[in-house]
Amino acid sequence: MTSLPVIAQTSGVGAARSAARKRRRLAAGANRRPGWVTYAILGAVLLISIYPLYYTFLLASSDQLTISKTAIPSLIPGQHLLENLERILASDIPLLKGLINSTVVAVLQSLSVVIFSTLAGFSFAKLRFRGRGPLLVFVIATMAVPTQLGVIPLFVVMSNIGWSGKLVAVIVPGMVTAFGVFWMTQYLENALPYELIEAARVDGASMIQTFWNVALPAGRPAAAMLALFTFIGSWTNFFWPSIILTNQNPTLPMVVRQLQAGYFQDYSLIMSGVILSTIPLVVLFIFAGKQLVTGIMAGAVKG
């Protein structure tokens, strides 16, 4: 870091005093401890964020008679959670089929989104080719198009090629996303210096080898975050699978929907199914939460 005497000699005394004030503010900010207002705001945000999940757990641990008496059950969990889970496992819904299908879709889409988005992000961020700017703008602009607008054409295409009702009709449309391309482009623009690319090229690496050995390791934190977000989005996606798939070949959210029968809705049973489908995401976040936070912070802070 440039010392203050050097700044005074090159930029003047005013610039040196300004730099000194900036250093004092940074030092004061680094040593400042958050007050009770900060903790109160964070606590309120935490409670608001976690209450829907806890409310679902309360309904899942109650019975239908208790829920029918009051819309808001007691804040103390009931004693019927295991009973409700046993009812789900004993029912004739294709739970195992939905679990396998959701796992296949989420894993394949996460891998493909990371690979294709990193490839495209590396090209947009570090390669210079004709039409690069307009093409990137076009990709980003597709994020503004509502998903519902493309449902009918996509359904017609899938039906014409014979994929209606098959799992591949859910996997293929989600193999690359505009958000993933934009995210990896922004990250690699700052995290991958041109010197590393030039060094790899001087050593005789091809462009694909440069991507695999240089760009992919440099973008690992952002790629991990993108993979986790894609997995969560694929796991909880209900809209498109409910249109293109059948009840005989469902994903897990479709299986949860089958827990409601006709005009009678047993909310304790439905919410138990929601809790059951949420467990894999909670386990995933426990093991990959640190990587997720690192990826978000790496994308938020630009050096």
Backbone hydrogen bonds, N-H to C=O, Kabsch-Sander energy under -0.5 kcal/mol:
donor,donor_aa,acceptor,acceptor_aa,energy
7,I,3,S,-1.7
8,A,4,L,-2.5
9,Q,5,P,-1.9
10,T,6,V,-2.1
11,S,7,I,-3.1
12,G,7,I,-1.0
16,A,12,G,-1.5
17,R,13,V,-2.5
18,S,14,G,-2.3
19,A,15,A,-2.3
20,A,16,A,-2.2
21,R,17,R,-2.5
22,K,18,S,-2.1
23,R,19,A,-2.2
24,R,20,A,-2.2
25,R,21,R,-2.3
26,L,22,K,-2.3
27,A,23,R,-2.7
28,A,24,R,-2.5
29,G,25,R,-2.4
30,A,26,L,-2.2
31,N,27,A,-1.7
32,R,28,A,-0.7
39,Y,35,G,-1.7
40,A,36,W,-2.6
41,I,37,V,-2.6
42,L,38,T,-2.6
43,G,39,Y,-2.6
44,A,40,A,-2.4
45,V,41,I,-2.5
46,L,42,L,-2.4
47,L,43,G,-2.5
48,I,44,A,-2.5
49,S,45,V,-2.2
50,I,46,L,-2.3
51,Y,47,L,-1.7
54,Y,50,I,-2.2
55,Y,51,Y,-3.2
56,T,52,P,-2.1
57,F,53,L,-2.0
58,L,54,Y,-2.3
59,L,55,Y,-2.2
60,A,56,T,-2.3
61,S,57,F,-1.7
62,S,59,L,-1.1
67,I,63,D,-2.0
68,S,64,Q,-2.3
69,K,65,L,-0.9
70,T,66,T,-1.3
80,H,61,S,-2.3
84,N,80,H,-2.6
85,L,81,L,-2.6
86,E,82,L,-2.4
87,R,83,E,-1.8
88,I,84,N,-1.9
89,L,85,L,-2.4
90,A,86,E,-1.8
91,S,87,R,-0.8
91,S,88,I,-0.8
95,L,93,I,-2.3
98,G,94,P,-2.2
99,L,95,L,-2.4
100,I,96,L,-2.5
101,N,97,K,-2.6
102,S,98,G,-2.5
103,T,99,L,-2.0
104,V,100,I,-2.6
105,V,101,N,-2.6
106,A,102,S,-2.6
107,V,103,T,-2.5
108,L,104,V,-2.3
109,Q,105,V,-2.3
110,S,106,A,-2.0
111,L,107,V,-2.4
112,S,108,L,-2.5
113,V,109,Q,-2.6
114,V,110,S,-2.1
115,I,111,L,-2.4
116,F,112,S,-2.7
117,S,113,V,-2.2
118,T,114,V,-2.1
119,L,115,I,-2.3
120,A,116,F,-2.6
121,G,117,S,-2.9
122,F,118,T,-2.6
123,S,119,L,-2.0
124,F,120,A,-2.7
125,A,121,G,-2.4
126,K,122,F,-2.3
127,L,122,F,-0.5
127,L,123,S,-1.5
129,F,127,L,-0.6
132,R,129,F,-1.6
135,L,131,G,-2.2
136,L,132,R,-2.1
137,V,133,G,-2.4
138,F,134,P,-2.4
139,V,135,L,-2.2
140,I,136,L,-2.4
141,A,137,V,-2.5
142,T,138,F,-1.3
143,M,140,I,-1.6
144,A,141,A,-1.7
145,V,142,T,-1.1
149,L,146,P,-1.1
150,G,146,P,-0.5
150,G,147,T,-1.1
151,V,148,Q,-0.9
152,I,148,Q,-0.5
154,L,150,G,-1.9
155,F,151,V,-2.6
156,V,152,I,-2.4
157,V,153,P,-2.4
158,M,154,L,-2.6
159,S,155,F,-2.2
160,N,156,V,-2.4
161,I,157,V,-1.8
162,G,159,S,-1.0
163,W,158,M,-2.8
164,S,158,M,-0.8
165,G,244,I,-1.9
166,K,163,W,-2.3
169,A,166,K,-1.2
170,V,167,L,-1.4
171,I,167,L,-1.7
172,V,168,V,-2.3
174,G,171,I,-1.0
175,M,172,V,-1.8
181,V,177,T,-1.9
182,F,178,A,-2.5
183,W,179,F,-3.0
184,M,180,G,-2.4
185,T,181,V,-2.1
186,Q,182,F,-2.3
187,Y,183,W,-2.1
188,L,184,M,-2.7
189,E,185,T,-1.7
190,N,186,Q,-0.8
190,N,187,Y,-0.9
191,A,187,Y,-2.6
192,L,188,L,-1.6
196,L,193,P,-0.7
197,I,193,P,-1.1
198,E,194,Y,-2.7
199,A,195,E,-2.4
200,A,196,L,-2.1
201,R,197,I,-2.3
202,V,198,E,-2.5
203,D,199,A,-1.8
204,G,201,R,-1.3
205,A,200,A,-2.3
210,T,206,S,-2.5
211,F,207,M,-2.3
212,W,208,I,-2.5
213,N,209,Q,-2.8
214,V,210,T,-2.0
215,A,210,T,-1.7
216,L,211,F,-2.9
218,A,214,V,-1.7
219,G,215,A,-1.9
220,R,217,P,-1.3
223,A,219,G,-2.6
224,A,220,R,-2.6
225,M,221,P,-1.9
226,L,222,A,-2.5
227,A,223,A,-2.5
228,L,224,A,-2.2
229,F,225,M,-2.4
230,T,226,L,-2.5
231,F,227,A,-2.5
232,I,228,L,-2.4
233,G,229,F,-2.6
234,S,230,T,-2.6
235,W,231,F,-2.6
236,T,232,I,-2.0
237,N,233,G,-0.5
237,N,234,S,-0.5
242,S,238,F,-1.9
243,I,239,F,-0.7
243,I,240,W,-1.0
244,I,240,W,-2.3
245,L,241,P,-2.3
249,N,246,T,-1.2
252,L,98,G,-0.9
255,V,251,T,-1.7
256,V,252,L,-2.2
257,R,253,P,-1.6
258,Q,254,M,-1.3
259,L,256,V,-1.5
260,Q,257,R,-1.6
261,A,259,L,-0.5
261,A,264,F,-1.2
262,G,260,Q,-0.6
264,F,261,A,-1.5
265,Q,263,Y,-0.6
266,D,264,F,-0.6
267,Y,265,Q,-1.2
270,I,266,D,-2.4
271,M,267,Y,-2.9
272,S,268,S,-1.3
273,G,269,L,-1.8
274,V,270,I,-1.9
275,I,271,M,-2.4
276,L,272,S,-2.3
277,S,273,G,-2.1
278,T,274,V,-1.2
279,I,275,I,-1.2
282,V,278,T,-2.1
283,V,279,I,-2.5
284,L,280,P,-2.3
285,F,281,L,-2.4
286,I,282,V,-2.1
287,F,283,V,-1.9
288,A,284,L,-2.2
289,G,285,F,-1.6
292,L,288,A,-2.2
293,V,289,G,-2.6
294,T,290,K,-2.4
295,G,291,Q,-2.2
296,I,292,L,-2.2
297,M,293,V,-2.6
298,A,294,T,-2.3
299,G,295,G,-1.7
300,A,296,I,-1.6
301,V,297,M,-2.4
302,K,300,A,-0.6
303,G,301,V,-0.5
